Amino acid sequence: MEKDKYRDFDRRIGCLQFCFLAFTVLFLIYLFLLQIFDIRHYKERAKTQRTSKIFVLRGEILDRNGFKLAVDETSFDLYAHPKYYDYTPQELADKLFPHLGGDKNSLIKSLSSGDGVILVKKGITRKAAEAIRALRLREVSLEVKNKRAYPQGSLASHVLGYYNSDADVAAGIEYVAKDYLEYMDKSITYEKTPSGDLIYNLSTRPEDVTAPIKGKTLTLTIDSAVQHICEKYLYKSMQKTRAIRGAVIVMDPHSGEILALAAYPYYDPNNYQKYSLLEMKNWALTDVYPPGSTFKIITVASAFINGKINKFSKILDTGKIKIGWWEIQNHDYIQGKPPGLIDLVYLFQHSSNVASVKVAQEMDDQEFYDTLEMFNFGQKTGIDLPAESAGILPKPKNWDTATHGSMGYGYGASVTAIQMAAAVSAIANGGEWVTPHIIKYSKKEADEKIIRRRIMTPEMSKDLTDILVESIDRSKSIAKMRDFRLAAKTGTSRRPKDNGIGYTNKMYTSMVGYLPASDPKILIYIVIDSAEGDVWGSTVAAPIFKDISSELAKIMNLTPDRAVPLDI
């Protein structure tokens, strides 16, 4: 019995010894295979621990003529590592000071800090960084940084936006085109030692590691000269009228290209942190307001499209009219003398509210709404800038008689400045709505990204253009041009209260127009918020329009289209 116990114990010990021996042999075989036959995997893992992606500069942003609007500037941050000190802080300062400048005592104090890693100085130039590298000090390291710079300061700031590489935050076109500006057609990596030196091997291409890699260059439709003119005269008007803000849009009505987009107040994207969100907001895209009498162009165009009126139509203007619970009268009805039967030229020349209401009433709710949708109201234009608003266009089921009538003279809907510019461009270019855009696309890209939608016939467009031209020619408008036929309309509307209920005593004033009317090259839309003094579209927006249009006609070398110069 006792012998059986010992034999059983010996068998167990033998099994354990065999298992341990087998495990040892298998483990040795595994290590052998790992080190001799399967080294690639672990070699790659080790390699990735000392591999970094190459530093990439953002691509430049240019205007349509190659003028630089945004560039990347390379700088370096210098760090010290006390655990690697071979020199005293005093000796290190003696070596570094000639390349850093500043206060030497402060440099010594910084290098004497007890921190594990010391930030010695930020924003060192490339020249200084190369000189420090040449010292071959293992105590210090350099980290490359890129800073976005805007050479033209505040020019087109609301278009460009800003970019902060440290926080990776952006606005404007810098935000929209981020992937394009940072695009690399190949992935470039390199190996480095713990101290930051490059490890060259057979796969290292010298050109990849000796010069910074830059993303794609982006060209905009903006013309810097046009932008400067718009910003100059807008600022001048802001100072004169003490308005709180203003916007100017200049676009090619045929292509939809934005030549200038100025939104006041301006800001400097080089120091965007100093400005408020309100100052940096591109309100020409984000904020909505009642368009006022400039919308009468759209009302008449809608009636043309629906076959309700034509260029020969006459309207009985009674001077005032009651629609639903709301009485509307013309701004010049103070004498109580109705103009009677008027034509469309008179409607625009005198900006008749009553006639505009009656034109709107020629269409039923659904007809008018559908046509306004064709002009892209109540929806985003699709411009390639962020934060665009869709505006407000109530559904026809929610219209009453007052809503329908007030829509006719620019109060039923709320619009953005870019919506108005794009809508009137559809009349200027012969009847085709075109997506407004800020990026200069190739023909192939434009075919994919730019929507073209015919909404009226070229004949209707020409008839309405001729009516607008004659209304300006007959008027006393300051915007009239001696050598160019100008199709234009001013507008004035009360500013809604911030809660959306009721109106303030402040005004929006605006003007939209295009020239040469025979073959429009530019459309200009101006809107000013809360000017002071004599506040009308004709007294606030029209003078800016005159200054800008006159300057642009010269610098763009526009061909006059008047056979006989107008006596103004």
VEXDREN-2710 file (C-alpha; in Angstrom, 1 decimal):
% VEXDREN-2710
k/r/px/py/pz
1/MET/0.0/0.0/0.0
2/GLU/2.8/2.3/1.0
3/LYS/4.7/1.5/-2.2
4/ASP/1.7/2.3/-4.4
5/LYS/1.6/5.8/-2.8
6/TYR/5.3/6.4/-3.6
7/ARG/4.8/5.2/-7.2
8/ASP/1.8/7.5/-7.7
9/PHE/3.8/10.4/-6.3
10/ASP/6.8/9.7/-8.6
11/ARG/4.4/9.6/-11.6
12/ARG/3.0/13.0/-10.7
13/ILE/6.5/14.5/-10.3
14/GLY/7.6/12.9/-13.6
15/CYS/4.6/14.5/-15.4
16/LEU/5.3/17.9/-13.9
17/GLN/8.9/17.6/-14.9
18/PHE/8.0/16.6/-18.4
19/CYS/5.5/19.5/-18.7
20/PHE/8.1/22.0/-17.5
21/LEU/10.7/20.6/-19.9
22/ALA/8.2/20.7/-22.8
23/PHE/7.3/24.3/-21.9
24/THR/10.9/25.3/-21.8
25/VAL/11.7/23.8/-25.1
26/LEU/8.7/25.3/-26.8
27/PHE/9.5/28.8/-25.3
28/LEU/13.1/28.5/-26.6
29/ILE/11.8/27.6/-30.0
30/TYR/9.4/30.6/-29.9
31/LEU/12.2/33.0/-29.0
32/PHE/14.3/31.5/-31.7
33/LEU/11.6/32.0/-34.3
34/LEU/10.8/35.4/-33.0
35/GLN/14.4/36.7/-33.2
36/ILE/15.4/34.9/-36.3
37/PHE/12.4/34.6/-38.5
38/ASP/9.8/37.1/-37.3
39/ILE/11.8/40.2/-36.6
40/ARG/10.1/42.4/-39.2
41/HIS/7.0/43.0/-37.1
42/TYR/8.9/44.1/-34.0
43/LYS/11.4/46.0/-36.0
44/GLU/8.6/48.1/-37.5
45/ARG/7.1/48.6/-34.0
46/ALA/10.5/49.8/-32.8
47/LYS/10.8/52.0/-35.8
48/THR/7.4/53.7/-35.2
49/GLN/8.6/54.7/-31.7
50/ARG/11.2/56.9/-33.3
51/THR/9.3/58.0/-36.4
52/SER/7.5/61.3/-36.9
53/LYS/5.4/62.8/-39.6
54/ILE/7.1/65.6/-41.6
55/PHE/6.1/69.1/-40.7
56/VAL/3.5/70.5/-43.1
57/LEU/2.9/74.2/-43.9
58/ARG/-0.6/75.3/-44.9
59/GLY/-0.9/76.3/-48.5
60/GLU/-1.1/80.0/-49.4
61/ILE/-4.4/81.7/-50.1
62/LEU/-4.3/84.0/-53.1
63/ASP/-6.7/86.5/-54.7
64/ARG/-7.7/86.0/-58.4
65/ASN/-4.6/87.9/-59.6
66/GLY/-2.1/85.9/-57.4
67/PHE/-1.9/88.5/-54.6
68/LYS/-1.1/86.8/-51.3
69/LEU/-3.8/87.0/-48.7
70/ALA/-2.7/84.3/-46.3
71/VAL/0.6/82.5/-45.8
72/ASP/2.4/80.3/-43.3
73/GLU/5.4/81.7/-41.4
74/THR/7.7/79.1/-39.8
75/SER/9.2/79.8/-36.4
76/PHE/10.8/77.7/-33.7
77/ASP/10.4/77.2/-30.0
78/LEU/13.6/76.6/-28.0
79/TYR/13.6/74.1/-25.0
80/ALA/16.3/73.3/-22.5
81/HIS/16.7/69.9/-20.8
82/PRO/18.6/70.3/-17.4
83/LYS/19.3/66.5/-17.1
84/TYR/21.5/66.7/-20.1
85/TYR/23.4/69.8/-19.0
86/ASP/27.2/69.7/-19.8
87/TYR/27.4/73.4/-19.2
88/THR/26.3/75.7/-16.4
89/PRO/23.3/77.9/-17.0
90/GLN/25.7/80.9/-17.2
91/GLU/27.8/79.1/-19.9
92/LEU/24.7/78.1/-21.8
93/ALA/23.4/81.6/-21.7
94/ASP/26.7/82.9/-23.1
95/LYS/26.4/80.6/-26.1
96/LEU/22.6/81.2/-26.7
97/PHE/22.3/84.9/-26.0
98/PRO/23.9/86.1/-29.3
99/HIS/21.2/84.3/-31.2
100/LEU/18.2/85.0/-28.9
101/GLY/18.8/88.6/-27.8
102/GLY/16.6/90.0/-25.0
103/ASP/17.8/90.2/-21.4
104/LYS/20.7/88.0/-20.6
105/ASN/20.0/87.8/-16.8
106/SER/16.4/86.6/-17.6
107/LEU/17.9/84.0/-19.9
108/ILE/20.2/82.7/-17.1
109/LYS/17.3/82.7/-14.7
110/SER/15.2/80.7/-17.1
111/LEU/18.0/78.2/-17.8
112/SER/18.4/77.8/-14.0
113/SER/14.8/76.7/-13.4
114/GLY/14.3/73.4/-11.7
115/ASP/11.8/72.2/-14.3
116/GLY/12.3/69.0/-16.2
117/VAL/11.9/70.8/-19.5
118/ILE/12.3/74.5/-19.8
119/LEU/10.7/76.6/-22.5
120/VAL/13.4/79.1/-23.2
121/LYS/11.9/81.2/-26.0
122/LYS/9.0/81.0/-28.5
123/GLY/8.9/82.3/-32.0
124/ILE/12.6/82.1/-32.9
125/THR/13.4/82.8/-36.6
126/ARG/14.7/80.1/-38.9
127/LYS/18.1/81.9/-39.1
128/ALA/18.5/81.9/-35.3
129/ALA/17.4/78.3/-35.1
130/GLU/20.0/77.2/-37.7
131/ALA/22.7/79.1/-35.7
132/ILE/21.7/77.4/-32.5
133/ARG/21.7/74.0/-34.2
134/ALA/25.2/74.6/-35.4
135/LEU/26.3/74.9/-31.7
136/ARG/25.5/71.2/-31.4
137/LEU/24.3/71.5/-27.8
138/ARG/22.6/68.4/-26.4
139/GLU/21.1/70.5/-23.7
140/VAL/18.6/72.2/-26.0
141/SER/16.1/71.2/-28.6
142/LEU/14.1/73.1/-31.2
143/GLU/10.4/72.5/-32.1
144/VAL/9.2/73.8/-35.4
145/LYS/6.0/75.8/-35.4
146/ASN/3.9/77.4/-38.0
147/LYS/2.0/80.7/-37.6
148/ARG/-0.7/81.8/-40.1
149/ALA/-0.1/85.3/-41.3
150/TYR/-2.3/87.7/-43.2
151/PRO/0.0/90.1/-45.1
152/GLN/-2.9/92.5/-46.0
153/GLY/-4.1/92.9/-42.4
154/SER/-7.9/93.4/-42.2
155/LEU/-8.4/93.2/-46.0
156/ALA/-11.2/90.6/-46.7
157/SER/-11.0/89.4/-43.1
158/HIS/-14.5/88.1/-43.1
159/VAL/-13.8/86.0/-46.2
160/LEU/-10.4/84.7/-45.0
161/GLY/-11.3/84.1/-41.4
162/TYR/-8.4/83.0/-39.3
163/TYR/-6.4/79.9/-38.3
164/ASN/-4.7/79.0/-35.0
165/SER/-2.3/76.1/-35.5
166/ASP/-1.8/75.5/-31.7
167/ALA/-5.6/75.1/-31.0
168/ASP/-6.4/73.9/-34.5
169/VAL/-9.3/76.4/-34.7
170/ALA/-10.3/78.3/-37.9
171/ALA/-13.0/80.4/-39.4
172/GLY/-14.0/81.7/-42.9
173/ILE/-12.3/80.1/-45.9
174/GLU/-9.5/78.9/-43.6
175/TYR/-12.1/76.6/-42.1
176/VAL/-13.9/75.6/-45.3
177/ALA/-10.7/74.7/-47.2
178/LYS/-8.8/73.1/-44.3
179/ASP/-8.3/69.8/-46.1
180/TYR/-7.3/71.4/-49.3
181/LEU/-4.8/73.8/-47.7
182/GLU/-3.2/70.9/-45.7
183/TYR/-3.3/68.3/-48.5
184/MET/-0.2/66.2/-49.3
185/ASP/-0.2/64.0/-52.3
186/LYS/2.1/61.6/-50.4
187/SER/2.8/60.5/-46.8
188/ILE/6.2/61.5/-45.7
189/THR/7.8/60.3/-42.4
190/TYR/11.3/60.2/-41.0
191/GLU/13.1/58.6/-38.1
192/LYS/14.9/60.5/-35.4
193/THR/16.9/59.9/-32.3
194/PRO/15.7/60.7/-28.8
195/SER/17.6/64.1/-29.1
196/GLY/15.7/64.9/-32.2
197/ASP/18.4/64.3/-34.9
198/LEU/17.4/62.7/-38.1
199/ILE/18.3/59.1/-38.8
200/TYR/19.1/58.7/-42.5
201/ASN/18.6/55.4/-44.2
202/LEU/18.3/54.2/-47.8
203/SER/14.6/55.2/-47.9
204/THR/15.2/58.8/-46.7
205/ARG/14.8/61.3/-49.5
206/PRO/16.9/64.4/-48.8
207/GLU/14.4/66.8/-50.3
208/ASP/11.7/65.4/-48.0
209/VAL/13.6/66.4/-44.8
210/THR/15.5/69.4/-45.8
211/ALA/12.6/71.7/-46.8
212/PRO/9.2/72.0/-45.3
213/ILE/6.3/70.4/-47.2
214/LYS/3.5/72.8/-48.1
215/GLY/-0.2/72.1/-48.8
216/LYS/-2.0/73.2/-51.9
217/THR/-2.3/76.8/-52.8
218/LEU/-5.9/78.1/-52.9
219/THR/-7.0/80.8/-55.3
220/LEU/-10.1/82.9/-54.5
221/THR/-12.4/84.9/-56.8
222/ILE/-11.7/88.0/-54.7
223/ASP/-10.0/90.9/-56.5
224/SER/-7.9/92.7/-53.8
225/ALA/-8.2/96.0/-55.6
226/VAL/-12.0/95.7/-55.8
227/GLN/-12.1/94.6/-52.1
228/HIS/-10.0/97.6/-51.1
229/ILE/-12.3/100.0/-52.8
230/CYS/-15.4/98.5/-51.2
231/GLU/-13.8/98.5/-47.7
232/LYS/-12.5/102.1/-48.1
233/TYR/-15.9/103.6/-49.1
234/LEU/-17.8/101.5/-46.6
235/TYR/-15.6/102.6/-43.8
236/LYS/-16.0/106.2/-44.9
237/SER/-19.7/105.9/-44.9
238/MET/-19.7/104.2/-41.4
239/GLN/-17.8/107.2/-40.0
240/LYS/-20.1/109.7/-41.7
241/THR/-23.5/108.1/-40.8
242/ARG/-22.4/106.5/-37.5
243/ALA/-24.1/103.3/-38.6
244/ILE/-23.4/100.2/-36.5
245/ARG/-22.5/98.0/-39.4
246/GLY/-22.6/97.6/-43.2
247/ALA/-21.9/95.2/-46.0
248/VAL/-20.9/95.4/-49.6
249/ILE/-21.0/92.5/-52.1
250/VAL/-19.6/92.8/-55.6
251/MET/-20.1/89.8/-57.9
252/ASP/-19.9/88.8/-61.5
253/PRO/-23.6/88.0/-62.3
254/HIS/-22.8/85.6/-65.1
255/SER/-20.3/83.3/-63.2
256/GLY/-21.4/83.9/-59.6
257/GLU/-17.9/84.8/-58.6
258/ILE/-17.6/87.1/-55.7
259/LEU/-15.1/89.9/-56.5
260/ALA/-15.5/91.6/-53.1
261/LEU/-17.3/90.9/-49.8
262/ALA/-16.8/93.6/-47.2
263/ALA/-18.5/93.4/-43.8
264/TYR/-18.0/96.2/-41.3
265/PRO/-16.8/96.3/-38.5
266/TYR/-13.5/94.9/-39.8
267/TYR/-10.9/92.9/-37.8
268/ASP/-7.3/91.9/-38.2
269/PRO/-7.0/88.1/-38.5
270/ASN/-3.4/88.3/-37.3
271/ASN/-4.7/89.3/-33.9
272/TYR/-8.2/87.9/-34.0
273/GLN/-8.1/87.2/-30.2
274/LYS/-8.5/90.9/-29.6
275/TYR/-11.9/91.1/-31.3
276/SER/-15.4/90.0/-30.2
277/LEU/-17.4/87.3/-32.0
278/LEU/-19.8/90.1/-33.1
279/GLU/-17.0/91.9/-34.8
280/MET/-15.7/88.7/-36.5
281/LYS/-19.1/87.5/-37.7
282/ASN/-19.7/87.7/-41.4
283/TRP/-23.1/89.2/-41.0
284/ALA/-23.6/89.4/-44.8
285/LEU/-24.2/85.7/-44.7
286/THR/-25.4/85.0/-41.1
287/ASP/-28.0/87.7/-40.3
288/VAL/-31.4/88.3/-41.8
289/TYR/-33.4/91.5/-42.2
290/PRO/-36.4/92.8/-44.2
291/PRO/-35.0/93.8/-47.6
292/GLY/-37.4/96.8/-48.1
293/SER/-37.9/98.3/-51.6
294/THR/-35.0/96.4/-53.3
295/PHE/-37.4/93.4/-53.1
296/LYS/-39.8/95.2/-55.5
297/ILE/-37.5/94.0/-58.3
298/ILE/-38.2/90.4/-57.2
299/THR/-41.9/91.1/-56.9
300/VAL/-42.2/92.5/-60.5
301/ALA/-39.9/89.7/-61.8
302/SER/-42.2/87.1/-60.2
303/ALA/-45.2/88.6/-61.8
304/PHE/-43.4/88.6/-65.2
305/ILE/-42.5/84.9/-64.7
306/ASN/-46.1/84.0/-63.8
307/GLY/-47.5/85.9/-66.8
308/LYS/-49.5/88.4/-64.8
309/ILE/-47.9/91.6/-66.1
310/ASN/-45.5/92.7/-68.8
311/LYS/-43.4/95.8/-69.6
312/PHE/-46.5/97.6/-70.9
313/SER/-48.7/97.0/-67.8
314/LYS/-50.3/99.9/-66.0
315/ILE/-51.3/99.8/-62.3
316/LEU/-53.8/102.0/-60.5
317/ASP/-51.8/103.6/-57.7
318/THR/-54.3/105.0/-55.1
319/GLY/-51.5/106.3/-52.8
320/LYS/-52.7/104.1/-49.9
321/ILE/-54.4/100.8/-49.5
322/LYS/-55.7/98.6/-46.7
323/ILE/-54.8/94.9/-46.8
324/GLY/-56.4/92.9/-44.0
325/TRP/-55.8/94.8/-40.8
326/TRP/-52.9/96.8/-42.1
327/GLU/-53.0/100.1/-44.0
328/ILE/-50.1/100.7/-46.4
329/GLN/-49.3/104.0/-48.1
330/ASN/-46.6/105.4/-50.3
331/HIS/-43.7/107.2/-48.6
332/ASP/-44.6/110.4/-50.7
333/TYR/-48.3/110.3/-50.0
334/ILE/-48.1/113.1/-47.5
335/GLN/-50.1/115.5/-49.7
336/GLY/-52.8/112.9/-50.1
337/LYS/-52.6/113.0/-53.9
338/PRO/-52.7/109.6/-55.5
339/PRO/-50.6/109.2/-58.7
340/GLY/-53.4/107.3/-60.5
341/LEU/-52.6/105.0/-63.4
342/ILE/-48.8/104.4/-63.5
343/ASP/-46.4/102.2/-65.5
344/LEU/-43.6/100.0/-64.1
345/VAL/-40.9/102.7/-64.6
346/TYR/-42.9/105.0/-62.3
347/LEU/-43.3/102.2/-59.8
348/PHE/-39.5/101.9/-59.4
349/GLN/-38.7/105.6/-59.8
350/HIS/-41.1/106.5/-57.0
351/SER/-40.8/103.2/-55.1
352/SER/-44.6/102.8/-54.9
353/ASN/-45.6/100.5/-52.1
354/VAL/-49.3/100.5/-53.3
355/ALA/-48.4/99.4/-56.8
356/SER/-46.0/96.7/-55.5
357/VAL/-48.8/95.3/-53.3
358/LYS/-51.1/95.2/-56.3
359/VAL/-48.5/93.5/-58.4
360/ALA/-48.1/90.9/-55.7
361/GLN/-51.8/90.4/-55.5
362/GLU/-51.9/89.4/-59.1
363/MET/-50.4/86.1/-58.0
364/ASP/-52.0/83.7/-55.6
365/ASP/-50.1/82.7/-52.4
366/GLN/-48.6/79.5/-53.9
367/GLU/-47.6/81.1/-57.2
368/PHE/-45.8/83.9/-55.4
369/TYR/-44.1/81.6/-52.9
370/ASP/-43.0/79.1/-55.6
371/THR/-41.4/81.9/-57.6
372/LEU/-39.6/83.3/-54.5
373/GLU/-38.2/79.8/-53.9
374/MET/-36.9/79.8/-57.5
375/PHE/-35.0/82.9/-56.6
376/ASN/-33.6/80.9/-53.7
377/PHE/-35.2/82.8/-50.8
378/GLY/-35.9/80.7/-47.7
379/GLN/-32.9/78.5/-48.4
380/LYS/-29.1/78.8/-48.3
381/THR/-27.4/79.9/-51.5
382/GLY/-24.6/77.3/-51.0
383/ILE/-21.8/79.9/-51.0
384/ASP/-18.5/78.2/-50.0
385/LEU/-18.2/80.1/-46.7
386/PRO/-19.4/78.8/-43.3
387/ALA/-22.4/79.8/-41.1
388/GLU/-24.8/80.9/-43.9
389/SER/-28.4/81.5/-42.9
390/ALA/-31.3/80.2/-45.0
391/GLY/-33.3/83.4/-44.3
392/ILE/-37.0/83.3/-43.5
393/LEU/-39.8/82.7/-46.1
394/PRO/-43.0/81.7/-44.4
395/LYS/-44.9/78.8/-46.0
396/PRO/-48.0/79.9/-48.0
397/LYS/-50.3/78.1/-45.7
398/ASN/-49.3/80.6/-43.0
399/TRP/-49.9/83.6/-45.2
400/ASP/-52.8/86.0/-44.6
401/THR/-53.8/89.0/-46.8
402/ALA/-51.4/91.3/-45.0
403/THR/-48.4/88.9/-45.3
404/HIS/-49.0/88.4/-49.0
405/GLY/-49.3/92.2/-49.6
406/SER/-46.3/93.2/-47.5
407/MET/-44.2/90.5/-49.2
408/GLY/-44.6/92.6/-52.4
409/TYR/-42.7/95.6/-51.0
410/GLY/-40.1/93.8/-48.9
411/TYR/-41.5/93.1/-45.5
412/GLY/-43.0/89.6/-45.5
413/ALA/-39.7/87.8/-45.9
414/SER/-36.3/88.1/-44.2
415/VAL/-33.2/87.8/-46.3
416/THR/-29.4/87.8/-46.1
417/ALA/-27.3/90.1/-48.2
418/ILE/-25.9/87.3/-50.2
419/GLN/-29.4/86.0/-51.1
420/MET/-30.4/89.4/-52.4
421/ALA/-27.2/89.7/-54.5
422/ALA/-27.6/86.3/-56.0
423/ALA/-31.4/86.9/-56.7
424/VAL/-30.9/90.1/-58.6
425/SER/-27.9/88.6/-60.4
426/ALA/-30.4/86.2/-61.9
427/ILE/-32.1/89.1/-63.6
428/ALA/-28.8/90.8/-64.6
429/ASN/-27.4/87.7/-66.4
430/GLY/-30.4/87.0/-68.5
431/GLY/-32.6/84.9/-66.2
432/GLU/-30.3/82.3/-64.7
433/TRP/-29.8/81.8/-60.9
434/VAL/-26.2/80.9/-60.2
435/THR/-24.5/79.8/-57.0
436/PRO/-22.4/82.6/-55.6
437/HIS/-18.9/81.4/-54.7
438/ILE/-15.6/82.6/-53.3
439/ILE/-13.2/79.9/-54.5
440/LYS/-11.9/80.0/-58.0
441/TYR/-12.8/76.6/-59.4
442/SER/-11.6/74.9/-62.5
443/LYS/-14.1/74.3/-65.2
444/LYS/-14.6/70.7/-64.1
445/GLU/-15.0/71.7/-60.4
446/ALA/-17.4/74.5/-61.4
447/ASP/-19.6/72.1/-63.3
448/GLU/-19.8/69.9/-60.2
449/LYS/-20.2/72.6/-57.5
450/ILE/-22.0/75.5/-59.2
451/ILE/-25.8/75.2/-59.7
452/ARG/-27.3/77.1/-62.7
453/ARG/-31.1/77.2/-62.7
454/ARG/-33.1/79.2/-65.4
455/ILE/-35.9/81.0/-63.8
456/MET/-37.0/83.5/-66.4
457/THR/-36.5/84.1/-70.1
458/PRO/-33.8/86.4/-71.5
459/GLU/-36.6/88.6/-72.9
460/MET/-38.2/89.1/-69.5
461/SER/-34.8/89.8/-68.0
462/LYS/-34.0/92.5/-70.7
463/ASP/-37.5/94.1/-70.3
464/LEU/-37.0/94.4/-66.5
465/THR/-33.5/95.7/-66.9
466/ASP/-34.6/98.4/-69.3
467/ILE/-37.4/99.4/-66.9
468/LEU/-34.9/99.7/-64.0
469/VAL/-32.5/101.7/-66.2
470/GLU/-35.2/104.2/-67.2
471/SER/-36.4/104.6/-63.7
472/ILE/-32.9/105.6/-62.6
473/ASP/-32.4/107.9/-65.6
474/ARG/-35.7/109.7/-64.8
475/SER/-34.9/110.1/-61.2
476/LYS/-32.7/112.5/-59.3
477/SER/-30.6/109.6/-57.9
478/ILE/-27.0/110.4/-57.0
479/ALA/-26.0/107.0/-58.3
480/LYS/-26.7/107.9/-62.0
481/MET/-23.7/107.4/-64.2
482/ARG/-22.8/109.6/-67.2
483/ASP/-21.4/106.9/-69.5
484/PHE/-23.1/103.7/-68.2
485/ARG/-26.6/102.5/-68.2
486/LEU/-27.3/101.5/-64.6
487/ALA/-30.1/99.2/-63.6
488/ALA/-30.6/99.7/-59.9
489/LYS/-33.0/100.2/-57.0
490/THR/-32.7/101.5/-53.5
491/GLY/-34.4/100.2/-50.3
492/THR/-35.3/101.3/-46.8
493/SER/-36.8/99.1/-44.1
494/ARG/-37.4/99.3/-40.4
495/ARG/-35.1/97.3/-38.1
496/PRO/-36.9/94.5/-36.3
497/LYS/-36.5/94.3/-32.5
498/ASP/-34.1/91.7/-31.3
499/ASN/-36.9/89.5/-30.0
500/GLY/-38.5/89.6/-33.4
501/ILE/-41.7/91.2/-32.2
502/GLY/-42.3/94.7/-33.7
503/TYR/-39.8/97.2/-35.0
504/THR/-37.4/99.7/-33.7
505/ASN/-36.9/103.3/-34.9
506/LYS/-33.7/102.3/-36.7
507/MET/-33.5/101.6/-40.4
508/TYR/-31.8/99.3/-42.8
509/THR/-30.8/101.2/-46.0
510/SER/-29.7/99.4/-49.2
511/MET/-29.1/99.6/-52.9
512/VAL/-28.6/97.0/-55.5
513/GLY/-27.6/97.5/-59.1
514/TYR/-25.6/96.2/-62.1
515/LEU/-23.6/97.7/-65.0
516/PRO/-23.1/98.2/-67.8
517/ALA/-26.8/97.3/-68.1
518/SER/-26.4/96.3/-71.8
519/ASP/-24.0/93.5/-70.8
520/PRO/-23.5/93.5/-67.0
521/LYS/-20.0/92.8/-65.7
522/ILE/-20.6/93.6/-62.1
523/LEU/-23.4/93.6/-59.6
524/ILE/-23.1/95.7/-56.4
525/TYR/-25.3/95.2/-53.3
526/ILE/-24.9/97.5/-50.3
527/VAL/-26.8/97.3/-47.0
528/ILE/-26.2/99.6/-44.0
529/ASP/-27.6/99.0/-40.6
530/SER/-28.8/101.8/-38.3
531/ALA/-27.4/104.9/-39.8
532/GLU/-28.1/108.2/-38.3
533/GLY/-29.4/111.5/-39.8
534/ASP/-31.4/111.6/-43.0
535/VAL/-31.9/107.8/-43.4
536/TRP/-33.1/106.5/-46.7
537/GLY/-31.6/104.2/-49.3
538/SER/-31.1/107.2/-51.6
539/THR/-29.3/109.2/-49.0
540/VAL/-27.2/106.5/-47.2
541/ALA/-26.6/103.6/-49.6
542/ALA/-26.7/105.4/-52.9
543/PRO/-23.7/107.7/-52.3
544/ILE/-21.5/104.6/-51.4
545/PHE/-22.9/102.9/-54.5
546/LYS/-21.9/105.9/-56.6
547/ASP/-18.3/106.0/-55.2
548/ILE/-17.8/102.3/-55.6
549/SER/-19.3/101.9/-59.1
550/SER/-17.4/104.9/-60.4
551/GLU/-14.1/103.5/-59.1
552/LEU/-14.7/100.0/-60.4
553/ALA/-15.7/101.2/-63.8
554/LYS/-12.2/102.8/-64.1
555/ILE/-10.0/100.0/-62.6
556/MET/-11.9/97.2/-64.4
557/ASN/-11.8/99.2/-67.7
558/LEU/-15.5/98.7/-68.3
559/THR/-16.8/99.7/-71.7
560/PRO/-19.4/102.5/-71.6
561/ASP/-22.8/101.5/-73.1
562/ARG/-24.4/105.0/-73.6
563/ALA/-24.3/106.2/-77.1
564/VAL/-24.9/109.7/-75.8
565/PRO/-23.6/110.5/-72.3
566/LEU/-26.3/111.3/-69.7
567/ASP/-26.5/114.9/-68.6
568/ILE/-26.2/114.6/-64.8
END
